Amino acid sequence: MSIGEVLGHLRGDFPDISISKIRYLEDQGLVEPDRTPSGYRKFSHRDLERLRYVLVLQRDKFLPLRVIRQKLDDLDRGLQPGEAHSDVLQVPKVVLADDGYPTADSLRHAGTELRLSRAELIKAAEISEELMDSIEQYGLISRRGAQSYYDGAALVIAKTVAELAAYGVEPRHLRAFKTAADREIGLFDQIAAPLQRQHDPAAQARVEETVRNLAVLSIRLHTILVKNGLRG
């Protein structure tokens, strides 16, 4: 969208909005539209929603731009708005598969988009500092990226470990799970290695799909072995 089209979308809810106000919010780093080779701004639908979010917080909450900027950063980390009419952001609810048999598509992103601090992870997973220390000590989760954040997979692991702890299963007992997973990953890497040596553009996509399919088969086999063992 051009800046004029964005103005048209916003004017119904914000009669005082102007092109100069949109340019000002851009100058403040709250929105970063693309530019055409000739220098014209091109706004995406995501840019439009960011502007709408900023304007709502200014109009309804009277928040200064520095606070709004922090909230936009939190949204970019994967946090979500809380209850209606609240400007408080929160960690999204973790939803696991219903049947225990994931598909390759369900492993495509594996919940890695979320970026949480240590304190946010502890709060979202509803665990203690001590349990968090133990989880990290036994290598069940670790920080990711140059920013040293925890992703969505770490949140799922922490919540699962907490549920197991309620039955007396401690993180030290779960080290074997991590070791077994690392061995499976090593095996899958060996299988995928010939594909990785190919240089055509579709090779990487085939590698990722192969690894996801192998992971699904591994999880399915593990689930069946546990179910069968519990039957005695």
N, C-alpha and C positions, 0 to 999 in steps of 0.2 A: 504494500500500500504506500501511496505517497503521503506526505505530511498533511496535505489537504484532505485526503480520504480518512486519515486517522482523526483529524479534527471533526469531520462529519460524524464518525462513530461515537465520539465522546461528547459532543455538544448537547445531545438529548439529556444526559445525566448531569453534565457540568456546563451550564449555560455560559459561564464566564471564561471557559477555556479558550485559548488563542494559540496561534502558531508560535508567537514569541514565547509563551509559557512552555510549550512542548520543547522548543529549542533550548530554553533555560534548563529544563529537567534533563535534557540530553547533555548539556554542558556540565551538569553536576554529576554525571556518570550514572544516573538512575536508569537509563535506557541507552542502548548502543545499536541503532539501526545500521544496516548495511548501506553502502554507497555505490551508486552506479559509476562507470568509468568517467562520466561527465560530472560527477559530484553530487547528484541528486540523492536524497535520503530515500531508502526503501525499508519500510517497517513491516515486520512479520506480525502474525496474530499474537505470538508470544510477547512481542514489544507492546502491542496494544493492551494486552491484559496487564502487563507490568505498569503501564501508565495509569490504567484504571485503578489498580491497587494503590498506587502512590496517591492519586487524587482522592480516593475514598479515605485514606488515612489522614490526609491533610484536612479534608472537609469535616469528617465525623469525629476524628480523634485529636485533631490539632497537633499532630506529632511533627517535630522538626525534621528536616531532611536527613540529618545525621542518624537519627533513630530509624527513619524509613530505610535508609541505605543499609543499615545493619539487618533489618528484617528482610530486605531483598537478598542479601548475602545468605541469610538462613534459608530462604526459599530455594536458592541455588544449591544448597547443601542437602536438599531433599526433605526439609521440614515442611509441615503443612499447617494451614490455618486451623485454629481450634474451633470452639463452639461459635454459633452464629453471633454476630455483633461483637466478637472478641478479636483483638489485634494480637493475641498471644499465639505464637507458633508452637507446634508440638511434633514429636516424632510420630510418623504414621503407624497405624496398627500393623502388626506382623501377622500375615495370614499364610498358613502352611497348606500344602496339598491335602485334599480330603481323603484320598484313597491310599496314600503311601506309594503310589506308582507314578512318578513324574514322567512326562514325555520329554523328548529332546527340546521341544519348544519352551517348556517351562524352565529349562536350565539355560536359556539363551542369555538372560541378564543376571540371573542368580542373586538379585537384590543388592547389587554392588553400587547403585547410584547414590545411596544415602551416605552422607559424610557427617559423622558424629564425633564430638569430643569425648574424652573418657567419662566426664561427669554426666553427659547426656546419655551415654550408653548405659551407665550404671542405673540411672533413673528410669530409662525406658525399659530395661530388662528386669527392673525391680529386684536387684541383687545388692549385696553389701560390698563394701570396699575389699573386705577380706576374701570373699568369693571371687571377685574380679582379679585380685592378685594371684589367687590360686589358678584360675583359668589361664592367665597369661604365663604363669610359671611353667605349666605343663604343655605350653605351646598350642593350646586349642584355638586361640585367636591371637591376632597381632595387628598392629597399626599398618596402614597402607598409605602409599604415596608420599611425596615430599612434604606434605602438610601434616603428616603423622596423624591421620584421622582413622576412625573405625567405620567400616561400611555396613550395609544392610545384612550381609552374611554373618558378620560378627555379632550383630544384634540377635539374629535367629539362634546362633550357637549359644550365646550367653543365656537366652531365655530357656533353651532346651536343657542346658547344663543345670540351671536353677531348678527346673522341674524334676530332673533326675536326682538332684541333691535332696529333694523332699523325701525321696525313698532311701536315703542313706548312701547313694552312689556319689562319691566325691570325684573332683576333677582328676585326682591322681589315678583313679580307676579307669579313667577315660583316655589315658595316654595311648592305650592299645588301639583305640579307634583312630587316633591321629596317625599312628605308625602304619596301620593297615591302609588308610586313605593315601598316605604318601607312597606306599608301595604300588597301589593301583594307579596313581598318577604317573609313576615312573614307567609302569608297564604300558599305559596308554600312550605315553610320549614315544616309546620305542615303536609302537604300531603306527603312530602318525608320522614318524620321522621321514619315511620315503616320500610322503606327500609334501612335507615341508621343503624338500630339496627340489621340488618342481618350481618352475619360474613363471608359469602362466598366471594371469590375474585371478583366476578362480581357485587357485590352489589353496590359499589361506582359508577361503570359505569352506572348502572340502575338509580341511584339517579340523576346523572348529566344529563342523557338523559330525565328523567321525568321532571326535572326543566326546561330544554330548551324547551320541548314541551309545558309546561304550559306557559312559557314566550311568545312563539309564539302565542298561542291562546289568551293570554291577549292583546298582541299588535294588533292582528287582530280585536278583539272585540272593542278595543279603537278606531281604525281607522274607522271601520264601524259606530260606534256611532257618531263620529265627522262628517263623511261624510253625514250621515243621518240627523244630526242636521243642517248642513249647507244648506241642501236642503229645510229647512223650513217645 
